[in-house]
Amino acid sequence: MFLTESRERTRILDRGTFRCPRESALRRYVVIAVRPWHTIGSIAVFPGAERCRFVECEGCHSTFDVVALAHPHTHLEDTLTVALRRATATILTGGRSFDASLQRAAVIVVQRHAAVPYSAKDLAVDLAASAAEPDADLAELASLAPRLSVQQRVAFVDALVQLIAYDRPVCTQRLTRLADVVDAIGIARGDVTDAMRRRRIQARLAV
């Protein structure tokens, strides 16, 4: 028998009430820890090192860094906002040059889901950082993946497909970068392809 690492498992560490940064209202929360478990065969034997710890609002199911509990009145970016900012920047910088209309569309797409205000100036900062370190965004997306709730994953896919819809004609290089993004976040490419088909986008990710 071989010693292998199983799927990540989550455990609730704490519960309470906080002011949700996304809803700006008092909500119940849970603190969740994510860690891998090592197995012998199919039997879980012992846990690996904790991979991450985050807060999930039980009202809107948004996830936040645990600092949200220490600073309940501070406007904080939730995990979805951070992930969308990183994904948008890496997709835009991964293809051909883009014009002001696509940049405006990118701001609108992020604004629809962001927990805090997002502007063209914020996008410019994100684009500059992504251009300087092209692989850093993908690494951060991989680290954020365990913290995205099911609802946030659905919103993430929808937002990225909206962004691609504004890119006419669809840039092949940006599609490749989109595939890199969904792989990093742990979303099936087929789910993105289906969402693109529903929006009648004439492009397809390799699956």
Backbone bond lengths (Angstrom), bond angles and torsions (degrees), N, CA, C in turn:
res aa  C-N    CA-C-N  psi(-1)  N-CA   C-N-CA  omega(-1)  CA-C   N-CA-C  phi
1 M - - - 1.467 - - 1.526 109.95 -
2 F 1.316 115.91 150.23 1.449 120.35 -175.75 1.525 110.37 -111.52
3 L 1.333 113.94 145.64 1.454 120.39 174.39 1.517 108.28 -85.77
4 T 1.331 117.57 116.72 1.461 121.02 -177.69 1.515 109.52 -128.53
5 E 1.307 115.65 170.30 1.462 120.92 177.36 1.513 108.67 -102.84
6 S 1.312 116.58 124.60 1.458 120.84 -177.66 1.516 110.52 -82.98
7 R 1.313 115.90 -174.29 1.459 120.45 175.67 1.520 110.55 -63.74
8 E 1.328 114.00 157.79 1.456 118.61 177.08 1.525 109.65 -66.42
9 R 1.331 115.44 144.41 1.457 120.70 176.54 1.524 109.04 -121.53
10 T 1.315 115.20 148.69 1.458 120.15 179.72 1.524 109.74 -111.31
11 R 1.333 114.00 151.79 1.463 119.95 178.19 1.516 108.33 -141.47
12 I 1.342 116.82 134.45 1.459 121.35 177.52 1.528 108.76 -80.36
13 L 1.320 116.45 123.48 1.457 121.89 -178.00 1.523 112.87 -96.96
14 D 1.335 116.20 -30.79 1.462 118.67 -174.20 1.522 109.20 -159.59
15 R 1.329 116.01 159.38 1.465 122.73 174.97 1.515 108.44 -135.37
16 G 1.336 115.89 158.12 1.452 118.80 177.85 1.512 110.70 175.95
17 T 1.335 115.31 -163.98 1.455 122.22 178.45 1.521 108.78 -122.11
18 F 1.337 116.69 136.83 1.455 120.92 176.66 1.519 109.44 -145.06
19 R 1.331 116.05 172.78 1.455 120.03 175.34 1.523 106.99 -91.76
20 C 1.334 115.89 109.58 1.457 120.70 -176.94 1.529 109.84 -65.09
21 P 1.334 118.34 122.78 1.466 120.58 -179.89 1.520 113.31 -61.54
22 R 1.323 118.02 -28.84 1.470 119.82 -179.50 1.524 111.46 -78.66
23 E 1.329 116.90 -43.05 1.469 120.31 -175.48 1.521 113.12 -93.44
24 S 1.357 116.52 -12.55 1.475 121.32 -177.39 1.523 111.09 53.20
25 A 1.315 116.25 42.64 1.464 121.91 -179.24 1.527 108.56 -148.37
26 L 1.328 116.06 158.70 1.459 120.07 178.88 1.520 109.79 -71.44
27 R 1.304 116.58 128.92 1.455 122.91 -178.69 1.526 109.95 -141.25
28 R 1.305 115.31 158.80 1.462 120.72 172.62 1.523 108.97 -76.87
29 Y 1.328 116.55 146.76 1.460 120.35 178.53 1.523 110.30 -135.61
30 V 1.329 115.09 162.21 1.458 121.47 169.78 1.525 107.91 -129.18
31 V 1.323 116.19 145.25 1.460 121.59 172.93 1.524 106.71 -99.32
32 I 1.336 116.30 124.93 1.464 121.69 -173.79 1.529 109.83 -118.23
33 A 1.313 116.03 135.67 1.462 122.36 174.52 1.524 108.54 -109.01
34 V 1.326 116.31 140.96 1.467 122.28 178.64 1.512 108.39 -118.76
35 R 1.330 116.52 128.01 1.461 119.57 176.01 1.524 109.80 -151.07
36 P 1.329 117.26 150.77 1.470 120.50 176.04 1.516 110.45 -79.65
37 W 1.329 116.47 153.11 1.459 121.76 173.45 1.522 109.16 -115.81
38 H 1.308 115.91 135.15 1.456 121.11 177.35 1.525 109.12 -88.03
39 T 1.301 115.95 143.93 1.457 120.41 -175.67 1.519 111.77 -128.76
40 I 1.300 114.57 157.61 1.463 121.93 166.51 1.520 104.96 -117.76
41 G 1.331 115.03 111.21 1.453 118.37 -171.05 1.514 108.74 67.86
42 S 1.328 116.72 -123.42 1.460 121.05 179.00 1.520 112.06 -105.55
43 I 1.337 117.36 7.80 1.465 121.46 -175.48 1.527 109.62 -100.20
44 A 1.347 116.39 121.97 1.461 121.02 177.36 1.524 108.92 -70.97
45 V 1.308 116.98 127.06 1.456 121.59 -174.67 1.522 112.38 -106.22
46 F 1.336 116.99 -54.71 1.462 119.21 179.75 1.528 109.89 -152.48
47 P 1.356 115.35 153.21 1.469 119.03 -177.82 1.522 112.34 -81.29
48 G 1.333 115.15 151.81 1.450 120.61 172.40 1.516 109.47 -86.75
49 A 1.319 116.40 -173.44 1.458 120.55 -179.90 1.527 110.16 -66.42
50 E 1.317 115.96 143.70 1.459 120.62 179.71 1.523 109.91 -58.66
51 R 1.343 116.77 130.33 1.453 121.53 -176.69 1.520 112.23 -85.63
52 C 1.310 116.46 -41.31 1.467 119.74 177.11 1.522 109.17 -164.04
53 R 1.320 115.06 167.36 1.461 122.87 178.61 1.522 107.38 -141.61
54 F 1.329 116.99 134.11 1.464 119.48 -176.78 1.520 110.83 -149.94
55 V 1.337 114.80 169.21 1.462 122.80 178.66 1.525 108.43 -106.08
56 E 1.334 116.91 134.44 1.459 120.55 174.66 1.518 109.49 -119.77
57 C 1.338 115.75 128.48 1.458 121.26 176.31 1.529 108.37 -75.95
58 E 1.331 116.68 129.62 1.456 119.73 -179.31 1.524 111.89 -80.99
59 G 1.343 116.90 -5.45 1.454 119.92 176.93 1.515 112.09 -86.77
60 C 1.360 116.71 -58.87 1.467 120.75 -176.66 1.526 112.38 -103.00
61 H 1.345 117.11 -6.35 1.469 123.15 179.64 1.529 113.32 65.42
62 S 1.329 116.84 18.83 1.456 119.77 172.19 1.522 108.80 -74.16
63 T 1.316 116.63 153.50 1.460 120.60 179.08 1.524 109.70 -117.80
64 F 1.335 115.36 146.56 1.453 122.17 -175.59 1.521 110.02 -138.78
65 D 1.316 115.06 162.02 1.456 119.95 170.58 1.528 108.00 -65.58
66 V 1.322 117.08 152.97 1.464 120.34 -178.23 1.525 112.63 -63.06
67 V 1.340 117.73 -14.37 1.461 120.34 176.61 1.524 111.03 -61.68
68 A 1.331 117.37 -18.54 1.471 120.70 178.06 1.526 111.42 -60.26
69 L 1.323 117.13 -26.26 1.460 120.32 179.55 1.523 111.41 -81.58
70 A 1.326 116.50 -28.46 1.462 120.35 -179.45 1.528 111.21 -80.00
71 H 1.342 116.37 -28.94 1.462 121.18 -178.98 1.526 109.24 -128.05
72 P 1.326 117.21 70.90 1.473 120.89 -172.42 1.518 114.94 -63.87
73 H 1.336 118.96 -19.16 1.458 119.51 -177.18 1.531 112.11 -103.10
74 T 1.318 117.23 3.81 1.457 120.98 179.51 1.525 110.01 -86.51
75 H 1.325 117.00 139.00 1.464 120.78 176.92 1.525 108.54 -75.84
76 L 1.302 116.99 109.98 1.453 122.21 -175.95 1.522 110.51 -113.26
77 E 1.319 115.63 146.72 1.460 120.04 173.58 1.525 108.79 -76.72
78 D 1.323 116.54 131.52 1.450 118.92 174.50 1.528 109.15 -81.02
79 T 1.330 115.74 173.46 1.458 120.54 -176.19 1.521 111.62 -60.70
80 L 1.330 117.12 -39.45 1.456 120.57 179.91 1.532 111.12 -61.55
81 T 1.330 117.22 -43.15 1.460 120.61 179.40 1.522 111.40 -60.90
82 V 1.317 116.49 -47.27 1.471 120.70 179.65 1.524 110.15 -61.13
83 A 1.333 116.56 -45.40 1.466 120.90 -178.56 1.532 110.90 -62.86
84 L 1.330 117.05 -42.17 1.464 120.31 -179.78 1.526 111.35 -66.13
85 R 1.326 116.62 -39.05 1.461 119.63 178.35 1.529 110.48 -62.01
86 R 1.334 116.02 -46.14 1.468 119.59 -178.97 1.531 110.64 -66.49
87 A 1.331 117.00 -43.43 1.462 120.80 -177.36 1.527 111.22 -66.07
88 T 1.337 116.87 -43.67 1.465 120.75 -179.44 1.523 110.77 -60.81
89 A 1.322 116.66 -45.22 1.470 120.50 -178.92 1.519 111.67 -63.63
90 T 1.322 116.71 -43.98 1.467 118.64 -176.53 1.525 111.69 -71.63
91 I 1.339 117.89 -30.88 1.465 120.09 177.51 1.530 110.71 -71.22
92 L 1.327 117.22 -44.31 1.461 120.05 -179.20 1.527 111.52 -64.72
93 T 1.319 117.34 -43.27 1.467 120.05 -177.58 1.522 111.86 -77.74
94 G 1.329 117.23 -9.01 1.459 120.08 -177.30 1.508 114.62 -87.16
95 G 1.330 118.40 -1.21 1.458 120.38 -176.98 1.505 112.54 -128.19
96 R 1.313 114.87 -159.36 1.462 120.45 -179.65 1.527 109.76 -65.56
97 S 1.306 116.34 170.46 1.460 120.69 179.77 1.530 109.76 -59.27
98 F 1.315 116.07 149.76 1.459 120.29 -177.50 1.524 109.63 -124.14
99 D 1.322 116.32 153.35 1.460 120.47 -177.23 1.525 110.89 -98.28
100 A 1.335 115.02 -179.93 1.460 120.97 -176.92 1.524 111.99 -63.33
101 S 1.336 117.61 -31.51 1.466 120.14 -178.09 1.524 111.21 -66.03
102 L 1.332 117.11 -38.40 1.465 119.87 178.45 1.521 110.24 -70.57
103 Q 1.327 116.97 -36.05 1.463 119.30 176.35 1.525 110.71 -63.90
104 R 1.346 117.22 -42.27 1.467 120.11 177.76 1.529 110.37 -62.20
105 A 1.324 116.27 -40.31 1.464 120.29 178.67 1.522 110.60 -63.16
106 A 1.330 117.00 -40.26 1.460 120.85 179.98 1.521 110.93 -62.49
107 V 1.326 116.72 -41.38 1.471 120.58 177.98 1.531 110.34 -62.28
108 I 1.323 116.66 -43.55 1.466 121.18 -179.74 1.521 111.05 -62.35
109 V 1.333 117.11 -43.29 1.462 121.41 -178.62 1.525 110.72 -62.35
110 V 1.341 117.01 -45.61 1.463 119.56 179.61 1.521 110.52 -67.28
111 Q 1.340 117.25 -40.83 1.464 120.77 -179.86 1.525 112.31 -57.66
112 R 1.324 116.95 -34.19 1.471 120.51 -177.33 1.523 112.08 -62.24
113 H 1.318 116.76 -26.46 1.464 120.20 -175.25 1.528 113.72 -118.24
114 A 1.326 117.82 -9.00 1.465 120.71 -173.87 1.520 112.19 -70.80
115 A 1.332 115.04 145.84 1.457 120.69 177.56 1.521 111.09 -84.48
116 V 1.324 117.44 -14.09 1.463 123.23 179.85 1.525 108.50 -132.62
117 P 1.339 118.39 163.84 1.470 120.13 178.27 1.529 111.62 -58.28
118 Y 1.330 115.76 144.94 1.463 121.87 179.33 1.514 108.19 -137.74
119 S 1.340 116.60 130.58 1.458 120.91 -172.73 1.521 111.46 -127.64
120 A 1.331 115.39 175.17 1.463 121.23 176.35 1.525 110.63 -61.89
121 K 1.323 116.48 -32.78 1.466 119.97 177.82 1.531 110.41 -66.02
122 D 1.345 116.53 -39.63 1.470 120.01 176.90 1.525 110.45 -63.50
123 L 1.335 116.60 -41.55 1.462 120.41 178.76 1.527 110.57 -61.69
124 A 1.333 117.04 -41.99 1.465 120.63 179.82 1.527 110.89 -60.15
125 V 1.329 116.32 -40.64 1.470 120.53 177.56 1.526 110.21 -63.11
126 D 1.336 116.33 -44.83 1.463 120.91 -179.37 1.531 111.23 -63.73
127 L 1.332 116.94 -41.46 1.459 120.79 -178.99 1.527 111.17 -65.33
128 A 1.322 116.70 -40.26 1.459 120.38 179.55 1.526 110.78 -64.63
129 A 1.340 116.50 -42.23 1.454 120.54 179.79 1.526 110.94 -66.15
130 S 1.338 116.52 -39.82 1.456 120.52 -179.13 1.520 111.31 -68.40
131 A 1.331 116.87 -38.52 1.462 120.50 178.98 1.522 111.39 -66.27
132 A 1.340 116.14 -34.21 1.460 120.37 -179.01 1.526 112.16 -72.83
133 E 1.335 116.23 -37.65 1.475 121.09 179.92 1.517 108.62 -133.45
134 P 1.329 118.12 83.52 1.470 122.05 -173.71 1.525 114.91 -57.89
135 D 1.329 117.67 -32.60 1.468 119.49 -176.10 1.527 113.41 -91.65
136 A 1.322 117.15 -9.39 1.465 119.72 -177.51 1.527 111.32 -65.50
137 D 1.352 117.31 -37.77 1.462 120.33 179.66 1.522 111.16 -62.42
138 L 1.333 116.89 -42.56 1.468 119.99 -179.45 1.520 110.57 -64.81
139 A 1.328 117.01 -38.98 1.464 120.35 178.71 1.525 110.61 -64.22
140 E 1.336 116.74 -41.06 1.461 119.48 179.58 1.529 110.69 -68.83
141 L 1.333 117.47 -37.79 1.462 120.26 177.83 1.528 110.37 -60.89
142 A 1.323 117.20 -41.04 1.462 120.62 178.51 1.522 110.81 -62.42
143 S 1.332 117.23 -36.63 1.469 120.31 179.50 1.526 111.71 -73.18
144 L 1.343 116.88 -26.61 1.467 120.78 179.66 1.524 112.65 -81.89
145 A 1.326 116.95 -21.83 1.464 121.82 -172.34 1.527 114.23 -49.71
146 P 1.351 119.45 -47.59 1.471 118.15 -177.27 1.527 113.88 -65.55
147 R 1.317 117.23 -16.81 1.463 121.04 -176.33 1.523 113.51 -92.01
148 L 1.322 117.94 -8.59 1.468 120.37 179.88 1.524 110.28 -80.43
149 S 1.316 116.84 126.52 1.457 120.82 176.15 1.525 109.39 -74.18
150 V 1.330 116.96 170.25 1.463 120.96 178.41 1.520 110.03 -58.86
151 Q 1.334 116.74 -44.22 1.466 120.53 -179.37 1.525 111.08 -63.15
152 Q 1.319 116.45 -38.65 1.459 119.72 -179.91 1.521 111.62 -69.05
153 R 1.324 117.49 -34.53 1.462 120.19 177.08 1.528 111.17 -64.30
154 V 1.327 116.17 -41.27 1.464 120.50 177.73 1.529 109.79 -62.34
155 A 1.330 116.70 -45.26 1.459 121.02 179.30 1.526 111.08 -64.32
156 F 1.325 116.82 -36.99 1.469 122.09 179.60 1.525 110.40 -61.38
157 V 1.324 116.35 -48.32 1.467 120.56 179.28 1.519 110.18 -62.13
158 D 1.328 117.23 -45.53 1.461 121.01 -178.07 1.526 111.16 -60.55
159 A 1.336 116.36 -41.63 1.458 120.59 -179.15 1.527 111.41 -65.38
160 L 1.327 117.45 -43.20 1.459 120.11 -179.13 1.527 111.61 -66.52
161 V 1.319 116.35 -37.16 1.464 119.81 177.97 1.530 109.83 -67.53
162 Q 1.330 117.85 -37.87 1.465 120.97 174.74 1.524 110.16 -59.64
163 L 1.335 116.59 -42.38 1.460 120.76 -179.19 1.528 110.79 -62.55
164 I 1.327 116.79 -46.51 1.465 121.05 -179.94 1.530 110.44 -62.69
165 A 1.333 116.75 -32.91 1.463 120.68 -178.97 1.526 112.00 -62.85
166 Y 1.333 116.70 -27.62 1.460 120.46 179.00 1.528 112.43 -79.77
167 D 1.318 117.43 -13.63 1.464 121.88 -176.07 1.527 109.07 -90.16
168 R 1.304 117.42 94.02 1.463 121.65 -175.94 1.534 111.05 -118.37
169 P 1.351 117.67 125.02 1.460 125.89 -8.91 1.530 110.41 -70.04
170 V 1.325 116.35 158.27 1.451 120.15 -177.49 1.522 110.02 -63.36
171 C 1.319 115.42 127.85 1.460 122.08 -178.20 1.527 110.36 -79.08
172 T 1.323 116.89 125.81 1.468 121.17 -178.59 1.522 111.68 -60.00
173 Q 1.335 116.17 -40.82 1.470 119.16 179.80 1.522 111.85 -64.46
174 R 1.345 116.11 -35.68 1.460 118.13 178.72 1.528 111.15 -71.72
175 L 1.327 116.64 -32.33 1.463 119.03 174.28 1.526 110.67 -63.40
176 T 1.331 116.34 -40.25 1.464 120.27 177.55 1.522 110.56 -62.61
177 R 1.340 115.56 -41.61 1.466 119.55 178.69 1.523 110.78 -67.09
178 L 1.333 117.03 -36.44 1.461 120.63 175.82 1.528 110.28 -60.39
179 A 1.329 116.64 -41.62 1.469 120.58 177.95 1.518 110.51 -61.95
180 D 1.333 116.85 -40.06 1.470 120.55 177.70 1.531 110.56 -62.25
181 V 1.334 115.72 -39.25 1.464 120.71 -178.96 1.527 111.18 -65.36
182 V 1.330 117.46 -47.93 1.466 119.51 -177.40 1.527 110.93 -68.77
183 D 1.337 117.18 -30.54 1.461 119.64 174.94 1.529 110.42 -66.13
184 A 1.328 116.47 -41.95 1.461 121.17 -178.79 1.524 111.35 -64.44
185 I 1.329 116.45 -37.87 1.461 120.70 -176.91 1.529 111.41 -84.76
186 G 1.347 116.98 -10.23 1.463 120.13 176.69 1.509 114.32 82.81
187 I 1.343 117.38 32.77 1.457 122.42 177.91 1.524 108.57 -107.48
188 A 1.314 117.32 138.57 1.461 121.00 -179.30 1.527 110.29 -65.57
189 R 1.335 116.13 134.47 1.463 119.85 179.12 1.528 111.44 -61.25
190 G 1.321 116.08 -32.17 1.452 120.00 179.36 1.520 112.52 -61.50
191 D 1.344 117.32 -33.81 1.466 120.46 178.11 1.524 110.54 -64.80
192 V 1.338 115.98 -38.73 1.459 120.17 179.30 1.527 110.28 -70.59
193 T 1.334 116.20 -42.27 1.466 120.43 178.11 1.523 110.64 -59.57
194 D 1.331 117.24 -42.12 1.472 120.82 178.41 1.527 110.86 -62.96
195 A 1.331 116.72 -41.41 1.464 120.54 179.79 1.530 110.23 -65.37
196 M 1.335 117.27 -36.89 1.457 120.95 177.07 1.521 111.02 -66.54
197 R 1.314 116.02 -38.81 1.466 119.93 179.20 1.526 110.49 -64.73
198 R 1.328 116.35 -39.77 1.464 119.70 179.68 1.531 111.23 -63.70
199 R 1.310 116.43 -30.72 1.463 120.30 177.60 1.527 111.85 -90.68
200 R 1.329 115.76 5.39 1.465 122.26 176.91 1.520 112.36 59.92
201 I 1.327 115.12 39.54 1.460 120.75 174.90 1.520 107.65 -87.21
202 Q 1.298 116.93 121.41 1.460 121.59 -175.26 1.526 110.62 -82.78
203 A 1.306 115.45 67.87 1.463 122.01 177.46 1.526 107.32 -157.04
204 R 1.317 116.69 160.81 1.458 118.93 -176.41 1.521 109.49 -148.63
205 L 1.327 114.82 135.09 1.456 119.22 174.47 1.515 108.57 -79.02
206 A 1.326 116.02 149.90 1.471 120.13 173.59 1.517 108.12 -69.10
207 V 1.325 117.32 129.48 1.471 120.78 -179.69 1.518 109.14 -124.10
